[in-house]
Amino acid sequence: MLCAGFDAVERGGELKCRNRNGTVTAAISVDEMVRDPESDGIIETTRGSVAALPSRVRLRFIDADSEFEVRAEEAVLPDEDIQSASQSEMPVCLTRTEGRQTVERWLAEARVSADTVRLTLPPSRLDVGAGDVIELGDTGEARLFRVDRVEQMGNAQRVEGARIEPESYRPIDIDEVVPRMRSILPPVPVTPLFLDLPLLTGDETPHAPHVAVMADPWPGAAAIYSSDVDANYQLNQIVPARAPVGITETALAPCGAGLVDYGADLIVKMEFGVMESVVDDAFLAGANLCAIGDGTPDGWELFQFRDAELIATNTYALRHRLRGQLGTETAQGGDWPAGSFVVRLDGTSVQIGMAERKRGLLRHYRVGPADRPMDDDAYQYGALAFDGIGLKPYSPVHLRGVLEPGGDLSYSWIRRTRIGGDIWNTPDVPLNEESEQYLLRVMQGATLLREEMLTAPSWSYPSALQAADGLNGDFDIEVAQVSASFGPGTFAVLPQSI
């Protein structure tokens, strides 16, 4: 009521709302008034102290034109020192113009209503009630008062009111403030890519997979919920940043690990993020590590690139590559068609929480904008199982075979380690497994001829065992390091013929 400038009054048993506009309801002369025995005269007028009135009025309200933010407007008396201020806060929606007009009206009303009147009317003027505007011309100067209080005194009634001026109710002209509203973006789905990767730095949780999330526009953060069943989901992880992800426009041919790939340019169109070149020292220190894959959790090869040339909008040619990094040299045989995903591992992808005992078990995931509830249509659902590739031993290297004079075959190899393999001042790299074990298989085509568990990186295949196994023609020697947590790692293969 105060904000909109109207009064609620009772008339004939009905509640009526009247705008405060200063329209005179009744004109009363001195001759129509009754002398009150409790007062000294027929009419009692009081003038309030100007010093006690506020010089500044401020109103806080909800801006109806600007995303419902809380705004404040104020009115100040010109050319007057501010002695006191009045502040109000209302849970109403107003435009800034309406808010300014409201405080200007309040300030004007406060100055005028300091003058009050008190008088008694006879039974013939019982039509005057609270909310009416009466005009008094007792001194030759017409003044208007709004009746605020009526007290019945037998057949007469005592009336109290405050002075008004109709001009205070007329809205002042104020230049309309054009609101600046941010564009409203509806929630859009986020696309997660789950990556079951080897250890990248050695500080990660070995069995936990990584997830890279992308969306356009980015919702600010993404939430990952997980559960053992498709119900009772719990918040697993918050992803604060969008991952740099691209799509290959050319195929990537197979290439040996540990050697620089000088093959044809790998053309990648980045959907999100950028690529950049690095110097040799940074390249050899592990910079520009990327994952290329088909989008399945375990279908990823890690590679590095040194040179990135921007050849079109968000499109890069990647050259001088190192393939099959961190034990991923056999992923998909290193042959990646056009349309493969490329994820730049710059720290924006995060690991999800998963107990080691749940490796290999199908779990349910929902990924979506963190500011939306989990049942929102923007959430993506997936049921996935992860092997925990961070626990998987690397394949041995330098697998060699020697034919001894008596017909025996001797084989040797060198193991690799998942953590701490770049330390050069020790006799050997750390084992990083519970014990040193290898699984050796003799394969002839798809037939397993012999399988041995070994505790040393060498094995002798006597001619008598060869004859007992029926070994003849072409065959393969396969060797994998064994982890007590993961089992056999990737097999190194040595083709042989006798």
QUIJO-V590911 format. One record per residue. OMEGA is omega as a letter, one per 40 degrees, with the letter a starting at -180 (999 if undefined). Layout:
omega: [OMEGA & OMEGA]
This chain:
omega: [i & a & a & i & i & i & i & a & i & i & i & i & i & i & a & i & a & i & i & a & i & i & a & i & a & i & a & i & a & a & a & a & i & i & i & a & a & a & a & a & i & a & a & a & a & i & a & i & i & a & a & a & i & i & i & i & a & i & i & a & i & a & a & a & a & i & i & i & i & i & i & i & a & i & a & i & a & i & i & i & a & i & a & a & i & a & i & i & a & i & a & i & i & i & a & i & i & i & i & i & i & a & i & i & i & a & i & i & a & a & a & a & i & i & a & i & i & a & a & a & a & i & a & i & i & i & i & a & a & a & i & i & a & i & i & i & a & a & a & i & a & i & a & i & i & a & i & a & i & a & i & i & a & i & i & i & i & a & i & a & i & a & i & i & a & a & a & a & a & a & i & i & a & i & a & i & a & a & i & a & i & i & a & i & i & i & a & i & i & a & i & i & i & a & i & a & i & i & a & a & a & a & a & i & a & a & a & i & i & i & i & a & i & i & i & e & i & a & a & i & i & i & i & i & a & i & i & i & a & i & i & a & i & i & a & a & i & i & a & a & i & a & i & a & i & i & a & i & i & i & i & a & i & i & i & i & i & i & i & i & i & a & a & i & i & a & a & i & a & i & i & i & a & i & i & i & i & i & a & a & i & i & a & i & i & a & i & i & a & i & i & a & a & i & i & a & a & a & a & i & i & i & i & i & i & a & i & i & i & a & i & a & i & a & a & i & a & a & i & a & i & a & i & a & i & i & a & a & a & a & i & a & i & a & a & a & i & a & i & i & i & i & i & a & a & i & i & i & a & i & i & i & i & i & a & a & a & i & i & i & i & i & a & a & i & a & a & i & a & a & i & i & a & i & i & a & a & a & i & a & i & i & a & i & a & a & a & a & i & i & a & i & i & i & i & i & i & i & a & i & a & i & a & a & a & a & i & i & i & a & i & a & i & a & i & a & a & a & i & a & a & i & a & a & i & a & a & i & i & a & i & i & a & i & i & a & i & i & i & i & i & a & i & a & i & a & i & a & a & i & a & i & a & i & i & a & i & i & i & a & a & a & i & i & i & i & i & i & a & a & a & i & a & i & a & i & a & a & i & i & a & i & i & a & a & a & a & i & i & a & i & a & i & i & a & i & i & 999]
